[in-house]
Amino acid sequence: MKKIFPLLIAIILVSSCGQSYQEKQRISRQDRARLDSIDKASLKVGVMPTLDCLPLYIAKEERLFDTLGVSVHLKYFKSQMDCDTALINERVEGSVTDLFRAERLRKRGVLLDYPIATNAYWQLISNRKARITEIKQLEDKMVAMTRYSVTDFLTSLAIDSVKPKYEVYRIQVNDVGVRLDMLLNKEMDAMFLTEPQATKARLYQNPVLMDTRDRDMQFGVFAFRSNSLKDVKRQKQLKLFVKAYNMACDSINKNGVKHYGYLVKKYCGIDDKTVNALPKLHFAYASSPRRKDLKFAENRY
């Protein structure tokens, strides 16, 4: 009897633990299902560690979305290709992008609307160690870019403007952080960067060879899948999303970009020195891209 009693206790304990584990698993599945349901009902938008997404970071952190009663889930990606994949696979309703990638997706059958044109600009910045101070010196050099994107188009524009005798090598580097690191680590000769990565590159005294603002080019947009916006609930969500975006733009224009330096550091992965060196930028209300900019991308693809 003395041997049987401990055995019974052990069986009861094991049985109890088994039931507890099964119960935890059941609850866990319920939580996952609930969270998936919430995520599915929310407006999902792809963002990147770039300054054109700052209004959305502010809208999230300052609870502007919550105040307006719209559920928005920001999905973070490090490359434009990952954003595109999310759009194609309908894992997001919208995403930050550029007109060239967006138009290419449209040509491939992904119907898109452009409710927001951003203030993004791109600078061609060379590695100071390579001693490149003019575009014509890019002969036989490596330029980092992303295929079928604004950086691809701008690289062609820059090269064609000088008609180099020798080839300029295009190296595909999709992750914007990795691209910047390759410049700072002297692994790449030149690349097009947007903010805040461009500011960090300039801080290390890397020369600027070209700036899209000098050519009055504006190619940044937030693109949304047209089919998803046919739903009345999605239309209402987008309307409130745009309202929150505009409210955040008002805050930036009033307080300045550096006022939100803590968000730039948090979401863009840069340091205080870069934040303090950021240029003064104006963020316009949400509006469709200009026809002249859209035409560039339409003719490209």
Buried (B, 14 or more C-beta within 10 A) or exposed (E): EEEEEEEEEEEEEEEEEEEEEEEEEEEEEEEEEEEEEEEEEBBBBBBBBBBBBBBBBBBBBBEBBEEBEBBBBBBEBBBBBBBBBBBBEEEBBBBBBBBBBBBBBBEEEBEBBBBBBBBBBBBBBBBBEBEBEEBBBBBEBBBBBBEBBBBBBBBBBBBEEBEBEEEBEBBEBBBBBBBBBBBBEEBBBBBBBBBBBBBBBBBEEBBBBBBBEEEEBBBBBBBBBEEBBEEEEBEEBBEBBBBBBBBBBEBBBEEEBEEBBEBBBEBBBBEEEBBEBBEEBEBEEBEEBBEEBBEBBBEBB
